[in-house]
Amino acid sequence: MNSSNRLLDGPDCQIRAVGRAESLELLYISGSGRSGSTLVERLLHASPRFVAVGEFHVLWRLPHDQITCSCGLSLPDDPFWQGVLADAGIGPAECADLARRETQVARTARIAQAGFRLDRLRDDPEVTAFLAPQFAIMAAVVRAAGKPILVDSSKAGPRAWLLATAPASRMLHLWRHPSDVIASWRSRKFDAGLGTDMARPGVPAAAADWWKVEQLARRLAREHPVAMLDYGRLCADPAPVLAAALKAAGITGDAEIPWLDTNRVTPGGNYHSLNGNPDRFNRGPITVSARRVDWSRQQPLDRAVIPAVGGTLAALYPRPGGGQDR
């Protein structure tokens, strides 16, 4: 990789990171797994204003030959991503460095050490060094796609805090009832990208993931604007609910999503989502509809435990805007 493009530690890195961050408009989707982030990113990518890349952090979390883009190609065979990485000056060494740095800085403990303050994270040179190559890749994506706003649906709570240090970051947090989220995790779902079933964590692990992301998002809202988007309301009235959430996140103007009717959208072309729900491989119109839990297919113990655990979590972190939580 061209050494002139390599992003290093120190003042040089910080200057480059700030420059790229100021010129990049980023919409980050946070939330638990199974909260509807793939649906939202697909809706946004249909617009000429947004380019969605899925769970961006898999670029350094997974070996590239194990990543299947939503276009159907393996990452090493995808001209879009190979062109983006070459443009950004990012190769295997930089991705390995990102993986190493993530274990150090993208952690709740690290954010707590900073006192949950964005100004301290912004001044942390290790955070800057972690973000700098990412901004380079994101800027290259925007250039390649010809769309001004990048959508990263990695969802992770600590990542939301780090990206919120960028001047032009926008935060959209998805809330879905924890009972539905946990039950979805416990249901079998095949991922064509991985060629195997998706992980099925136990109830405690799924509940802990929901709680941690929700807690971090609400704490972040004290430091930075965070637009809360309720999955249930989105499914009930998609266009106005999504438009209101984008406005609350700081996205100005019409989203220009090509709605076919009240709940269907023409999908966007040149879609290169790295990871997420298997729905990202679908080619037909995007249909927005609530996915209800089929409790008859849940294990007897799960049928008893999930509503109790989910109800407790929903009482601690109620649905945004109040009202009925289901």
Contacts in CASP RR format, 6 or more apart in sequence:
PFRMAT RR
TARGET T0000
AUTHOR 0000-0000-0000
METHOD contacts of the structure
MODEL  1
MNSSNRLLDGPDCQIRAVGRAESLELLYISGSGRSGSTLVERLLHASPRF
VAVGEFHVLWRLPHDQITCSCGLSLPDDPFWQGVLADAGIGPAECADLAR
RETQVARTARIAQAGFRLDRLRDDPEVTAFLAPQFAIMAAVVRAAGKPIL
VDSSKAGPRAWLLATAPASRMLHLWRHPSDVIASWRSRKFDAGLGTDMAR
PGVPAAAADWWKVEQLARRLAREHPVAMLDYGRLCADPAPVLAAALKAAG
ITGDAEIPWLDTNRVTPGGNYHSLNGNPDRFNRGPITVSARRVDWSRQQP
LDRAVIPAVGGTLAALYPRPGGGQDR
1 89 0 8 1.000
1 90 0 8 1.000
1 91 0 8 1.000
1 93 0 8 1.000
1 94 0 8 1.000
2 89 0 8 1.000
5 88 0 8 1.000
5 89 0 8 1.000
5 90 0 8 1.000
5 136 0 8 1.000
6 89 0 8 1.000
6 94 0 8 1.000
7 13 0 8 1.000
7 16 0 8 1.000
7 17 0 8 1.000
7 94 0 8 1.000
7 129 0 8 1.000
7 132 0 8 1.000
7 133 0 8 1.000
7 136 0 8 1.000
8 129 0 8 1.000
9 125 0 8 1.000
9 129 0 8 1.000
10 125 0 8 1.000
10 128 0 8 1.000
10 129 0 8 1.000
13 125 0 8 1.000
13 128 0 8 1.000
13 129 0 8 1.000
13 132 0 8 1.000
14 125 0 8 1.000
14 128 0 8 1.000
14 132 0 8 1.000
16 132 0 8 1.000
16 136 0 8 1.000
17 128 0 8 1.000
17 129 0 8 1.000
17 131 0 8 1.000
17 132 0 8 1.000
17 135 0 8 1.000
18 167 0 8 1.000
19 135 0 8 1.000
20 132 0 8 1.000
20 135 0 8 1.000
20 136 0 8 1.000
20 138 0 8 1.000
20 139 0 8 1.000
21 131 0 8 1.000
21 135 0 8 1.000
21 165 0 8 1.000
21 166 0 8 1.000
21 167 0 8 1.000
21 168 0 8 1.000
21 169 0 8 1.000
22 166 0 8 1.000
22 167 0 8 1.000
22 168 0 8 1.000
23 139 0 8 1.000
23 168 0 8 1.000
24 135 0 8 1.000
24 138 0 8 1.000
24 139 0 8 1.000
24 142 0 8 1.000
24 150 0 8 1.000
24 166 0 8 1.000
24 168 0 8 1.000
25 148 0 8 1.000
25 149 0 8 1.000
25 150 0 8 1.000
25 168 0 8 1.000
25 170 0 8 1.000
26 138 0 8 1.000
26 149 0 8 1.000
26 150 0 8 1.000
26 152 0 8 1.000
26 163 0 8 1.000
26 166 0 8 1.000
26 168 0 8 1.000
26 169 0 8 1.000
26 170 0 8 1.000
27 44 0 8 1.000
27 50 0 8 1.000
27 149 0 8 1.000
27 150 0 8 1.000
27 151 0 8 1.000
27 152 0 8 1.000
27 170 0 8 1.000
27 171 0 8 1.000
27 172 0 8 1.000
27 246 0 8 1.000
27 249 0 8 1.000
27 251 0 8 1.000
28 151 0 8 1.000
28 152 0 8 1.000
28 153 0 8 1.000
28 154 0 8 1.000
28 159 0 8 1.000
28 160 0 8 1.000
28 163 0 8 1.000
28 164 0 8 1.000
28 169 0 8 1.000
28 170 0 8 1.000
28 171 0 8 1.000
28 172 0 8 1.000
29 37 0 8 1.000
29 40 0 8 1.000
29 41 0 8 1.000
29 151 0 8 1.000
29 152 0 8 1.000
29 153 0 8 1.000
29 154 0 8 1.000
29 155 0 8 1.000
29 172 0 8 1.000
29 173 0 8 1.000
29 174 0 8 1.000
30 155 0 8 1.000
30 156 0 8 1.000
30 157 0 8 1.000
30 159 0 8 1.000
30 160 0 8 1.000
30 171 0 8 1.000
30 172 0 8 1.000
30 173 0 8 1.000
30 174 0 8 1.000
30 213 0 8 1.000
30 216 0 8 1.000
30 217 0 8 1.000
30 226 0 8 1.000
31 37 0 8 1.000
31 155 0 8 1.000
31 157 0 8 1.000
31 173 0 8 1.000
31 174 0 8 1.000
31 175 0 8 1.000
31 213 0 8 1.000
31 214 0 8 1.000
31 217 0 8 1.000
32 155 0 8 1.000
32 174 0 8 1.000
32 176 0 8 1.000
32 178 0 8 1.000
32 181 0 8 1.000
32 206 0 8 1.000
32 209 0 8 1.000
32 210 0 8 1.000
32 213 0 8 1.000
32 214 0 8 1.000
33 155 0 8 1.000
33 181 0 8 1.000
33 185 0 8 1.000
33 209 0 8 1.000
33 210 0 8 1.000
33 213 0 8 1.000
34 176 0 8 1.000
34 180 0 8 1.000
34 181 0 8 1.000
34 184 0 8 1.000
34 185 0 8 1.000
34 277 0 8 1.000
35 155 0 8 1.000
35 174 0 8 1.000
35 175 0 8 1.000
35 176 0 8 1.000
35 181 0 8 1.000
35 231 0 8 1.000
36 174 0 8 1.000
36 176 0 8 1.000
36 231 0 8 1.000
36 277 0 8 1.000
37 153 0 8 1.000
37 155 0 8 1.000
37 174 0 8 1.000
37 276 0 8 1.000
37 277 0 8 1.000
38 54 0 8 1.000
38 153 0 8 1.000
38 273 0 8 1.000
38 276 0 8 1.000
38 277 0 8 1.000
38 279 0 8 1.000
38 280 0 8 1.000
39 234 0 8 1.000
39 277 0 8 1.000
39 279 0 8 1.000
39 286 0 8 1.000
39 288 0 8 1.000
40 153 0 8 1.000
40 172 0 8 1.000
40 174 0 8 1.000
40 229 0 8 1.000
40 234 0 8 1.000
40 242 0 8 1.000
41 52 0 8 1.000
41 54 0 8 1.000
41 151 0 8 1.000
41 153 0 8 1.000
41 273 0 8 1.000
41 280 0 8 1.000
42 52 0 8 1.000
42 265 0 8 1.000
42 267 0 8 1.000
42 271 0 8 1.000
42 273 0 8 1.000
42 279 0 8 1.000
42 280 0 8 1.000
42 286 0 8 1.000
43 238 0 8 1.000
43 242 0 8 1.000
43 257 0 8 1.000
43 265 0 8 1.000
43 286 0 8 1.000
43 288 0 8 1.000
44 50 0 8 1.000
44 52 0 8 1.000
44 151 0 8 1.000
44 255 0 8 1.000
44 257 0 8 1.000
45 51 0 8 1.000
45 52 0 8 1.000
45 151 0 8 1.000
45 267 0 8 1.000
45 268 0 8 1.000
45 269 0 8 1.000
45 271 0 8 1.000
45 273 0 8 1.000
46 257 0 8 1.000
46 258 0 8 1.000
46 265 0 8 1.000
46 266 0 8 1.000
46 267 0 8 1.000
46 268 0 8 1.000
46 286 0 8 1.000
47 255 0 8 1.000
47 256 0 8 1.000
47 257 0 8 1.000
47 258 0 8 1.000
48 147 0 8 1.000
48 256 0 8 1.000
49 147 0 8 1.000
49 148 0 8 1.000
49 149 0 8 1.000
49 255 0 8 1.000
49 256 0 8 1.000
50 147 0 8 1.000
50 149 0 8 1.000
50 150 0 8 1.000
50 151 0 8 1.000
50 255 0 8 1.000
51 141 0 8 1.000
51 142 0 8 1.000
51 145 0 8 1.000
51 146 0 8 1.000
51 147 0 8 1.000
51 149 0 8 1.000
51 150 0 8 1.000
51 151 0 8 1.000
52 150 0 8 1.000
52 151 0 8 1.000
52 153 0 8 1.000
52 271 0 8 1.000
52 273 0 8 1.000
53 138 0 8 1.000
53 141 0 8 1.000
53 150 0 8 1.000
53 151 0 8 1.000
53 152 0 8 1.000
53 153 0 8 1.000
53 272 0 8 1.000
53 273 0 8 1.000
53 274 0 8 1.000
54 70 0 8 1.000
54 151 0 8 1.000
54 152 0 8 1.000
54 153 0 8 1.000
54 154 0 8 1.000
54 273 0 8 1.000
54 274 0 8 1.000
54 275 0 8 1.000
54 276 0 8 1.000
54 280 0 8 1.000
55 152 0 8 1.000
55 153 0 8 1.000
55 154 0 8 1.000
55 155 0 8 1.000
55 274 0 8 1.000
55 275 0 8 1.000
55 276 0 8 1.000
56 134 0 8 1.000
56 137 0 8 1.000
56 138 0 8 1.000
56 152 0 8 1.000
56 153 0 8 1.000
56 154 0 8 1.000
56 274 0 8 1.000
57 102 0 8 1.000
57 154 0 8 1.000
57 156 0 8 1.000
57 159 0 8 1.000
58 67 0 8 1.000
58 274 0 8 1.000
58 275 0 8 1.000
59 67 0 8 1.000
59 95 0 8 1.000
59 98 0 8 1.000
59 137 0 8 1.000
59 274 0 8 1.000
60 95 0 8 1.000
60 96 0 8 1.000
60 98 0 8 1.000
60 99 0 8 1.000
60 102 0 8 1.000
61 99 0 8 1.000
61 102 0 8 1.000
62 275 0 8 1.000
64 74 0 8 1.000
64 75 0 8 1.000
64 76 0 8 1.000
64 95 0 8 1.000
65 74 0 8 1.000
65 75 0 8 1.000
65 76 0 8 1.000
66 194 0 8 1.000
67 74 0 8 1.000
67 75 0 8 1.000
67 274 0 8 1.000
67 275 0 8 1.000
68 74 0 8 1.000
68 75 0 8 1.000
68 192 0 8 1.000
68 193 0 8 1.000
68 194 0 8 1.000
69 75 0 8 1.000
69 78 0 8 1.000
69 80 0 8 1.000
69 81 0 8 1.000
69 272 0 8 1.000
69 273 0 8 1.000
69 274 0 8 1.000
70 271 0 8 1.000
70 272 0 8 1.000
70 273 0 8 1.000
70 274 0 8 1.000
70 280 0 8 1.000
70 281 0 8 1.000
71 78 0 8 1.000
71 80 0 8 1.000
71 271 0 8 1.000
71 272 0 8 1.000
72 193 0 8 1.000
72 281 0 8 1.000
75 81 0 8 1.000
75 82 0 8 1.000
75 274 0 8 1.000
76 82 0 8 1.000
78 272 0 8 1.000
80 144 0 8 1.000
80 270 0 8 1.000
80 272 0 8 1.000
81 272 0 8 1.000
81 274 0 8 1.000
83 140 0 8 1.000
83 144 0 8 1.000
84 137 0 8 1.000
84 140 0 8 1.000
84 141 0 8 1.000
84 144 0 8 1.000
85 91 0 8 1.000
85 137 0 8 1.000
85 140 0 8 1.000
87 140 0 8 1.000
87 143 0 8 1.000
87 144 0 8 1.000
88 133 0 8 1.000
88 136 0 8 1.000
88 137 0 8 1.000
88 139 0 8 1.000
88 140 0 8 1.000
89 136 0 8 1.000
90 133 0 8 1.000
90 136 0 8 1.000
90 137 0 8 1.000
94 133 0 8 1.000
97 133 0 8 1.000
98 130 0 8 1.000
98 133 0 8 1.000
98 134 0 8 1.000
101 126 0 8 1.000
101 129 0 8 1.000
101 130 0 8 1.000
102 130 0 8 1.000
104 110 0 8 1.000
104 126 0 8 1.000
104 130 0 8 1.000
105 124 0 8 1.000
105 126 0 8 1.000
105 127 0 8 1.000
105 130 0 8 1.000
105 162 0 8 1.000
106 130 0 8 1.000
106 156 0 8 1.000
106 158 0 8 1.000
106 159 0 8 1.000
106 162 0 8 1.000
107 158 0 8 1.000
108 157 0 8 1.000
108 158 0 8 1.000
108 212 0 8 1.000
108 216 0 8 1.000
110 158 0 8 1.000
111 121 0 8 1.000
111 158 0 8 1.000
111 161 0 8 1.000
111 216 0 8 1.000
114 120 0 8 1.000
114 121 0 8 1.000
114 124 0 8 1.000
116 161 0 8 1.000
116 219 0 8 1.000
116 222 0 8 1.000
116 223 0 8 1.000
117 223 0 8 1.000
118 161 0 8 1.000
118 164 0 8 1.000
118 165 0 8 1.000
118 223 0 8 1.000
118 224 0 8 1.000
121 127 0 8 1.000
121 161 0 8 1.000
121 162 0 8 1.000
121 165 0 8 1.000
122 128 0 8 1.000
122 165 0 8 1.000
127 162 0 8 1.000
127 165 0 8 1.000
130 162 0 8 1.000
131 162 0 8 1.000
131 163 0 8 1.000
131 165 0 8 1.000
131 166 0 8 1.000
135 166 0 8 1.000
138 150 0 8 1.000
138 152 0 8 1.000
141 150 0 8 1.000
142 148 0 8 1.000
142 149 0 8 1.000
142 150 0 8 1.000
145 270 0 8 1.000
149 251 0 8 1.000
152 163 0 8 1.000
153 276 0 8 1.000
155 174 0 8 1.000
155 213 0 8 1.000
156 213 0 8 1.000
157 212 0 8 1.000
157 213 0 8 1.000
157 216 0 8 1.000
157 217 0 8 1.000
157 220 0 8 1.000
158 216 0 8 1.000
160 171 0 8 1.000
160 173 0 8 1.000
160 216 0 8 1.000
160 217 0 8 1.000
160 220 0 8 1.000
161 216 0 8 1.000
161 220 0 8 1.000
163 169 0 8 1.000
163 171 0 8 1.000
164 171 0 8 1.000
164 220 0 8 1.000
164 223 0 8 1.000
164 224 0 8 1.000
169 224 0 8 1.000
170 225 0 8 1.000
170 227 0 8 1.000
170 249 0 8 1.000
170 250 0 8 1.000
170 251 0 8 1.000
171 217 0 8 1.000
171 220 0 8 1.000
171 224 0 8 1.000
171 225 0 8 1.000
171 226 0 8 1.000
171 227 0 8 1.000
171 249 0 8 1.000
172 226 0 8 1.000
172 227 0 8 1.000
172 229 0 8 1.000
172 245 0 8 1.000
172 246 0 8 1.000
172 249 0 8 1.000
173 217 0 8 1.000
173 221 0 8 1.000
173 226 0 8 1.000
173 227 0 8 1.000
173 228 0 8 1.000
173 229 0 8 1.000
174 229 0 8 1.000
174 231 0 8 1.000
175 214 0 8 1.000
175 228 0 8 1.000
175 229 0 8 1.000
175 230 0 8 1.000
175 231 0 8 1.000
175 317 0 8 1.000
175 319 0 8 1.000
175 320 0 8 1.000
176 230 0 8 1.000
176 231 0 8 1.000
176 232 0 8 1.000
177 231 0 8 1.000
177 232 0 8 1.000
177 310 0 8 1.000
177 314 0 8 1.000
177 319 0 8 1.000
177 325 0 8 1.000
177 326 0 8 1.000
178 207 0 8 1.000
178 210 0 8 1.000
178 211 0 8 1.000
178 309 0 8 1.000
178 310 0 8 1.000
178 311 0 8 1.000
178 313 0 8 1.000
178 314 0 8 1.000
179 293 0 8 1.000
179 306 0 8 1.000
179 307 0 8 1.000
179 309 0 8 1.000
179 310 0 8 1.000
179 311 0 8 1.000
179 314 0 8 1.000
179 326 0 8 1.000
180 291 0 8 1.000
180 292 0 8 1.000
180 293 0 8 1.000
180 326 0 8 1.000
181 206 0 8 1.000
181 210 0 8 1.000
182 203 0 8 1.000
182 206 0 8 1.000
182 207 0 8 1.000
182 210 0 8 1.000
182 306 0 8 1.000
182 309 0 8 1.000
182 310 0 8 1.000
183 293 0 8 1.000
183 295 0 8 1.000
183 298 0 8 1.000
183 302 0 8 1.000
183 306 0 8 1.000
184 291 0 8 1.000
184 293 0 8 1.000
185 199 0 8 1.000
185 200 0 8 1.000
185 201 0 8 1.000
185 202 0 8 1.000
185 206 0 8 1.000
186 200 0 8 1.000
186 202 0 8 1.000
186 203 0 8 1.000
186 206 0 8 1.000
186 298 0 8 1.000
186 299 0 8 1.000
186 302 0 8 1.000
186 306 0 8 1.000
187 200 0 8 1.000
187 293 0 8 1.000
187 294 0 8 1.000
187 297 0 8 1.000
187 298 0 8 1.000
188 197 0 8 1.000
188 200 0 8 1.000
189 197 0 8 1.000
189 198 0 8 1.000
189 278 0 8 1.000
190 196 0 8 1.000
190 197 0 8 1.000
190 198 0 8 1.000
190 278 0 8 1.000
191 197 0 8 1.000
191 198 0 8 1.000
191 278 0 8 1.000
192 278 0 8 1.000
192 281 0 8 1.000
193 278 0 8 1.000
193 281 0 8 1.000
198 278 0 8 1.000
201 209 0 8 1.000
203 302 0 8 1.000
203 305 0 8 1.000
203 306 0 8 1.000
203 309 0 8 1.000
207 309 0 8 1.000
207 310 0 8 1.000
207 313 0 8 1.000
210 313 0 8 1.000
211 313 0 8 1.000
211 316 0 8 1.000
211 317 0 8 1.000
214 313 0 8 1.000
214 317 0 8 1.000
215 317 0 8 1.000
217 226 0 8 1.000
217 228 0 8 1.000
218 226 0 8 1.000
218 317 0 8 1.000
220 226 0 8 1.000
221 228 0 8 1.000
225 248 0 8 1.000
225 249 0 8 1.000
225 250 0 8 1.000
226 249 0 8 1.000
227 245 0 8 1.000
227 246 0 8 1.000
227 247 0 8 1.000
227 248 0 8 1.000
227 249 0 8 1.000
227 250 0 8 1.000
228 245 0 8 1.000
228 248 0 8 1.000
228 320 0 8 1.000
228 321 0 8 1.000
229 241 0 8 1.000
229 242 0 8 1.000
229 245 0 8 1.000
229 320 0 8 1.000
230 241 0 8 1.000
230 319 0 8 1.000
230 320 0 8 1.000
230 321 0 8 1.000
231 290 0 8 1.000
232 290 0 8 1.000
233 241 0 8 1.000
234 241 0 8 1.000
234 242 0 8 1.000
234 245 0 8 1.000
234 288 0 8 1.000
235 288 0 8 1.000
235 289 0 8 1.000
235 290 0 8 1.000
236 290 0 8 1.000
237 262 0 8 1.000
238 259 0 8 1.000
238 262 0 8 1.000
238 263 0 8 1.000
238 288 0 8 1.000
239 257 0 8 1.000
239 259 0 8 1.000
239 262 0 8 1.000
242 255 0 8 1.000
242 257 0 8 1.000
243 254 0 8 1.000
243 255 0 8 1.000
246 255 0 8 1.000
247 253 0 8 1.000
257 265 0 8 1.000
258 265 0 8 1.000
258 266 0 8 1.000
259 265 0 8 1.000
260 266 0 8 1.000
260 285 0 8 1.000
263 287 0 8 1.000
263 288 0 8 1.000
263 289 0 8 1.000
264 285 0 8 1.000
264 286 0 8 1.000
264 287 0 8 1.000
264 288 0 8 1.000
265 285 0 8 1.000
265 286 0 8 1.000
265 288 0 8 1.000
266 285 0 8 1.000
266 286 0 8 1.000
267 282 0 8 1.000
267 283 0 8 1.000
267 284 0 8 1.000
267 285 0 8 1.000
267 286 0 8 1.000
271 280 0 8 1.000
273 280 0 8 1.000
295 303 0 8 1.000
298 306 0 8 1.000
314 325 0 8 1.000
318 325 0 8 1.000
319 325 0 8 1.000
END
